[in-house]
Amino acid sequence: MKGMGPTMEMAPAPAPPTTGKAASASAPHMPMMHVSFFWGDRAVVLFPGWPGARGAGAYLLCLLFVLALAALTEALAAASRRGAGAGAGAGAGRVPASSAALLTAAHAARMGTAYLVMLAVMSFNGGVLLVAVAGHALGFLLARSRVQRRRRP
């Protein structure tokens, strides 16, 4: 518009780097990172290139691994609760050092598996999310629900 004073033009965008870390991050061979959930068997879960483009068999193996990891998380939670409950009745809130070390190891393993499940879900693959939830449900059912098992005579 005429008469509005000096015009200011935007500077041109800088050229992409050709060397260094920034160049390697924009290289065409890098897999695309999703920021919303997607469906498909070409996900990268936990490790670079795994299962990746290896096909449906590798993807199913990945899903089974995440399911087992989530179920193990629930089993470790149940084990640490049972261990803490057994030690609580022994006296004035004190447990032997060996029991405390075992409970600490169970807690550390549970937290490690829980973080691995969280990182797997952060692949934003819908199948991984579903099997993570199913694994937690299965682990809860087997380890922490109070379903009575039938006893055979």
C-alpha positions in Angstrom: 0.0 0.0 0.0 1.3 3.3 -1.0 2.0 5.9 1.8 2.2 3.3 4.6 5.9 3.8 5.1 8.9 1.6 4.2 8.0 -2.0 3.2 9.7 -4.8 4.9 10.3 -8.0 3.0 10.9 -11.4 4.6 14.4 -12.8 4.4 14.7 -15.9 2.3 14.7 -19.2 4.1 18.2 -20.6 4.9 19.5 -23.4 2.7 19.5 -26.9 4.3 22.9 -27.9 5.7 25.0 -30.2 3.7 27.2 -31.5 6.5 26.9 -32.2 10.2 24.1 -33.6 12.4 21.4 -31.4 10.9 22.2 -32.7 7.4 22.0 -36.4 8.5 18.6 -35.7 10.2 17.2 -34.5 6.9 18.7 -37.3 4.8 16.3 -39.1 2.5 17.1 -42.5 3.9 15.8 -41.7 7.4 12.4 -43.2 8.3 9.5 -40.9 8.7 8.5 -40.3 12.3 4.8 -40.3 12.8 3.1 -37.7 15.1 -0.3 -39.3 15.0 -1.5 -42.8 15.1 -1.4 -44.9 11.9 -2.2 -48.4 10.9 0.3 -50.6 9.0 3.0 -53.1 9.4 5.9 -50.8 8.5 6.4 -49.4 12.0 9.7 -48.8 13.8 9.3 -50.0 17.4 11.9 -49.7 20.1 15.0 -50.3 17.9 16.0 -48.7 14.5 14.8 -50.8 11.7 12.7 -53.2 13.8 10.4 -54.5 12.5 10.5 -51.8 9.8 9.9 -53.1 6.2 10.7 -56.7 7.1 7.1 -57.8 6.4 4.0 -58.9 8.3 5.8 -61.8 10.1 8.3 -59.5 11.8 5.5 -57.1 12.6 3.5 -59.9 14.3 6.6 -61.0 16.2 6.9 -57.3 17.4 3.3 -57.3 18.5 3.7 -60.5 20.4 6.8 -59.1 22.1 4.9 -55.9 23.2 2.0 -58.1 24.4 4.3 -60.2 26.5 6.2 -57.2 27.8 2.9 -55.5 29.0 1.7 -58.8 30.6 5.1 -59.1 32.4 4.7 -55.6 33.7 1.5 -56.5 35.4 2.9 -59.8 36.7 5.8 -58.0 38.3 3.4 -55.5 39.8 1.5 -58.3 41.4 4.6 -60.0 42.6 6.0 -56.9 44.2 2.6 -56.2 45.9 2.5 -59.8 47.3 6.1 -59.5 48.5 5.4 -56.2 50.2 2.2 -57.5 51.8 4.0 -60.6 53.1 6.7 -58.5 54.7 4.3 -56.0 56.3 2.8 -58.6 58.6 6.2 -59.7 60.0 6.7 -56.9 62.5 6.9 -53.2 63.0 7.2 -52.4 59.3 10.7 -53.8 58.9 11.7 -56.4 56.4 15.0 -58.3 56.1 17.6 -56.8 53.8 17.3 -59.7 51.4 13.6 -59.2 51.1 14.1 -55.5 50.6 16.6 -56.1 47.9 14.3 -58.6 46.1 11.4 -56.1 46.3 13.7 -53.4 44.9 14.8 -55.6 42.0 11.2 -56.5 41.2 10.2 -52.8 41.3 13.2 -51.9 39.0 12.3 -54.6 36.5 8.6 -53.5 36.6 9.6 -49.9 35.9 11.9 -51.0 33.1 9.3 -53.1 31.4 6.7 -50.3 31.8 9.0 -47.8 30.2 9.7 -50.1 27.3 6.0 -50.6 26.7 5.6 -46.8 26.8 8.4 -46.3 24.3 6.8 -49.0 22.0 3.4 -47.1 22.1 5.3 -44.0 21.2 5.8 -45.5 17.8 2.3 -44.3 17.2 1.3 -47.5 15.6 -2.4 -48.5 16.3 -1.6 -52.2 16.4 1.1 -51.6 19.0 -1.2 -49.6 21.2 -3.9 -52.2 21.0 -1.6 -55.1 22.0 -0.1 -53.0 24.8 -3.5 -52.5 26.3 -4.4 -56.2 25.7 -1.1 -57.3 27.3 -1.8 -55.2 30.4 -5.4 -56.6 30.6 -4.1 -60.2 30.1 -1.4 -59.7 32.8 -3.9 -58.3 35.2 -6.4 -61.1 34.6 -3.7 -63.8 35.1 -1.7 -62.2 37.9 -3.9 -59.8 39.9 -7.6 -60.6 39.4 -9.0 -62.7 42.1 -10.6 -65.2 39.7 -10.9 -68.5 41.4 -9.5 -71.4 39.5 -11.4 -74.6 39.5 -9.8 -77.4 41.5 -10.1 -80.9 40.1 -11.1 -83.5 42.6 
